[in-house]
Amino acid sequence: MAETDPAQGRRLRLARLARGLSQSELAERCGVSRQAVAGMEAGSWQPSLPVAIRMGAALGRSVEALFSGGEPPQLLPATALDQPSGPSGRAQLVEVFGRLVAVPQEGPLAAVPGFGRSDCQIRGEDTVIGRRSRSSDLLVAGCDPALPLLAEALRASGSERRLTWWPCGSARAQQLLRDHLVHVAAVHHPTGAGWEAPGYTAIGFARWREGLVSRPGEEVADIVVAASMGLRIANREPGSEARQLLDLSLRGLAPEDIPGYGSQYRGHLPVAMAVADHGADYGVAAEAAGLAAGLSFVELSEEDSLILMPSDRTGSQDVADLLTALAHRSLADQLASIPGYSTAILGEEM
């Protein structure tokens, strides 16, 4: 008989175990020897079609689910949000308004505990190799650490759509939205500041404070003083609101005079954890991130965190599901439970 793929044997073995059957019991139900079942699970034997049908019936699985390896990987046109920083190029495929986008599972997403699912491997700026499947993911870019709460709100509102979060600063998130590479962008700016985004609709997400975070007993209240003491900062990437706040606080000090200015942490929580773990002495981050890491906080600005979406897409199912999730009570409850977060603007058109 033809040699099979080891993955096929693994699927068969796990399906048998899920049914609570021994190899002998499965063999008896299918009219074959125990050695035949063992050979199939070892990946060395391929069953005939009648045996495969009986095996599927005994295990409550379709023949295709047990014995088909699926379509082989193929070269697909997809735009990568970023080039992979690791050797594997693992990425997740998301369809954004009819366009395939590859979301790298290395780089900024590698900071998330655990490895996420991968659909493909990036092979260039505009190509990936993998299997195309219908993706119901909602892709959001931004740095607000509460964005993952939208995933639960989507489920609670009855949507089967999954959330994929690409952590990046506000400027980068807006650029990805303009390039039609994400469904929506999460941005934040000082409360009361003018906001103009022709062609886009902005919905309030949360209000929170941003400022200096440092370890208790080693508080940093002034960036210029901290630089004069040689204290090291955990900085954000260019284009982030936190970096802009830092630059506005320099009061004539040159960036090269600030130890750690060239560092680029991709989010508020990574900055806070770098300070808590003594990788830096202070940083600019959301108050909630500092509190979560047990840090002291000195306010620099009150911020409005907004969800930005194309105005001509607000009637699409992708965006409609997000708007429903934003209105769900579970999201308001979860945001309100985070110290430092206010739901005063949640759901408001800004």
N, C-alpha and C positions, 0 to 999 in steps of 0.2 A: 504494500500500500504506500501511497505517497506520503512523504514527510510533511508534517504540519508546522505551523508557526508556534513557538513557545507561548506566545500570548494567548493562543487559542486553548492550549492545555490549561493555562492559568484560569481563563474564564470558566471552563468546564469544571475544574476542581472547586472553585469558589461557589459556583452555582449548586454543585452537589452538596457542599458543606452547608449552604444556606437552606437547603431542604432537609438537612439532618440525616442524610443517607450515607451509608458506607459504600465503598466501591462494589462490594458483593451485592448489596441491595439494589444499586443502580443497574448493575449488570443483569440481575434477574429480571428487573422490570423492562429492560430493553432487549432481552433475548440474546445477550452476548456473554462472553466469559469475563471474569474479573480481570484477567490479564489484558483483555482488549481495552477495558476502561482505564486501567493503569497506563497502558501504552498511549491512549489518547491524551491523558492528563500529563504525561511526560513529554508530549509533543512529537511522538514518533509514529503515530498511527492516525490515519484519516478515516472516519466512518463512511460507510455507504450512505446514500440518500435515505433509504428506509430506516436505517439505524439512527441517523441524525434526526429524523422526524420523531421517532419513538423517544429519543433522548430529550428532545425539546419538550415533548408532552410530559415526560416524567419529571422534568425540572421546572416546568412552568415558564419556559423561555422560548422565544422564537428561534428557528434554526439560524436565522441571520445573526441574532444577538450572540448565539453560542459559537458559531463557526465562521462568521465573516469578519475579516480584519478591517472592513471599511475601505473607503477610497484611499489610494496611496497619496502621500503628500505631493503637492504640485506647486509650481511657481505661480504666485498670485500678485497682481498689481495692488499695492497698498502703501500709503504714506506713513512713515514712522514719525512719531512725535519727537523722538530723539534717537541718536545712534547708540547702540548698546555699549555699556562700559565694561561688560564682562565678555568672556569668550563664547558663551552659548548663543547669545542673541535671542533668548527666549522672549516671546511677546504674546500679547493677547490681541485678538482681532475684534474690532468694534466697527459696526456700520454706522456712519454719521451722515444722515440725510442722503443715503445712496452711495456713499463713498467709503471704501475700506481704509481703516486707520489701524496701525500697529502700535500698541501701547507697550513699551519695553518693560519687562519684569526685572530688569537690573537698573542700577542707578538710583534715582530717588525712591522708587518703589521697593528697593531692596532694604530700605530702612524699616519697612513694615514687618513685624514679626511673622515668620512663616513665608513659604513660597506660594505665590498665587498661581492660578491655572494658566497654562500656556497653550495657545492654538497654533503657533507658528514660530519660525526663526527668521530674524531679519537678515536679509542678504544684500541689502543696499538701501539707498534712500527711498526708492520707490518700488521695491520688490521684497516679498517674503516667500518662504517655502512652508507650506502647511496645508491643512484641510479647511476649506471654506464651509462654514455652517451658518445658518441664520442666527444672527446675534441680536438679542433683545436688550443689550446693555445700554445704559444711559451714561455717556462719558462727560464728566465734569472736570474742569481744570481750575486750580486755585489753591490757596495755602491755609484757608480756615480749617483748623484741626477738628471742627465739629461736622464737617461735610459728610463723613461716613455715616452719620446719624440719618441721612437721607435714605440710606439703603433699607433700614428698618421701617421708615415712614412709607416707602414705596410698597413694601410687603403689607404693612398694616392697612394701607388704602386699597388693597386688593389687586395691585399691579403685579404681574409676573416679571416685570423688567428688573434687571440687576443694575447695580451702580458700580461704575469703574471710576476711580478717583486718580487724577494725575496731579501730584503736588507740584506747584510752581508759584512764583510771585504773580502779583496782579497784572503787571505789564505783559508778562509772557502769556498769562491766561487769556487776556484780551486779544493778543495777536493770534493765538490758536483759534479763537472764536471767529475772528475776521477771516482767517484762512479756511474756515469751515472744517476744522479738524476736531472740534469738540461740539457737543450739543449745546452746552451752556458754560459760562465762565463765572467763577466766584471771585469777586474783587472786593477790596475794602479801601476806604478813604476816610479822612477826618470828618466827623459829624458836622453838618452845616456847610461843608465845602460845596462849591458849585459842581453840578454833575451834568454833563452833556454827552450823549452817545446816540447821535442820529441813526435811526434804523434798528435800534436795540431797545428792549424793554428791561427795566431794572426792577426787581422785586426784593424787598427787604428780607434778610435772613436773620441777622442778629446784630446787637450792639455790644461792643466790649472796649476795653481800654488796652492801649499798647504802650510799652515803656521799657525801662531798664530792669532786667532780672539779674540777681546775684545771690550768692549764698548768705544765709542768715549769719550775722556776726561779721560779715565781710562786705557789707552793703556798698553798692556803687550808686551815687546820686548825681554824678556829674561826669560826662564823658571826657572833658578836657582834664579834669583832675585825675581821672583814672589813667589817662594816657601819660600824664606826668609821673605817675607812680609805676609805669611800666606794666600795668595790668593788661591782660590779653582778652580781646573781644571775640565772641563767636558771631561772625557777621552773616548776613543773608546775601543772596545773589543779587546782582544788578537788576533793577526794574521792580524789586519788591518794595512794598510800602515801608517795611522796617528799615531797609537800607536808606530810603529817602529821609526818614525821620532821623536816622543817624547822621547823615550828611548835613541836615539842617541844624544839627546840634554841635557841629564842629567849631563854630565861632572862629573861623580863620585857620584852624589847625589843619595841616596837610595829612592826607590819608596815610602816607608813609610814616607818619609820627605815631600812628596808632597800632600797637602790636596786634596781629591777627586780622587786620582790616581786609586782607586778601582772601580770608576764608569764606566759603559759600555753603551755608547750611540751608537745605531746601525745606524750610518750614519752621513754625513757632515751637513745636515740641522738640525737634532735633536741636534747636538753639538752647532751649531750657535744659534738656538732658545733657548737652555738652558742658554747661555750667555746673549742673548738679554732680557730674562725674569728674569734675576738675580738669576737663579738657580745655576750659577757658574760665576767665574770672567773671565775665558778665556778657550780656547780649541784649538785643532789642527784640522783644517778643510780646505776644498777647499775655495779659494778666493771667488768664485761665491756664495757659501753658506753664507759667512760672509757679502758680499755686499747685498745679498737679505734680510738679517736680520738687515741691517743698522750698521754693525760693522766695526771697524778698522782692518787692516790686515798687518801682517809682514811676508814676505816670508821665508820659510825654504827650499822649494824644488820646482822645476818645474816637473810636472808629465805628463806621457803619459798614457791615459786611453785606454785600448784595449779590443776588443771582442775576446775571446778565444773559439775555437770550435774544436771538434775532426776532424782531417784531413780526416778520412775515412767516415765522414758524410757530407762533404761539398757538395756532390751531392744529398743529401736527400732533400725532399720538404721542411721540417722544416727549415733547414739551408739555402736553396736556397731562400726562402721567406725573411729571415733576410738579406742576402747579397743584395737582390734587394732593400730592405728598406734602407740599409746603403748608397746605391747609389742614392736615391731619393733626388731631389733638396730641397724638403720641410724640410728634416732633417738638411741639411747644413744651410739653412736659419734660422731654429729655434735655432740651436746650436750657430750660429754667433750672434744671438740677445741677448744671455745671457752674461752680463758683466763678464769678467774673462775667457771665453771659446774661444779657437781657433780651427778652423777646418783644421789646417795645415796637420794633419795626417789622416783625415777622409777617410776611404776606402783604405788606404795604407796597403799592406802586410808587417808586421813588422818582 
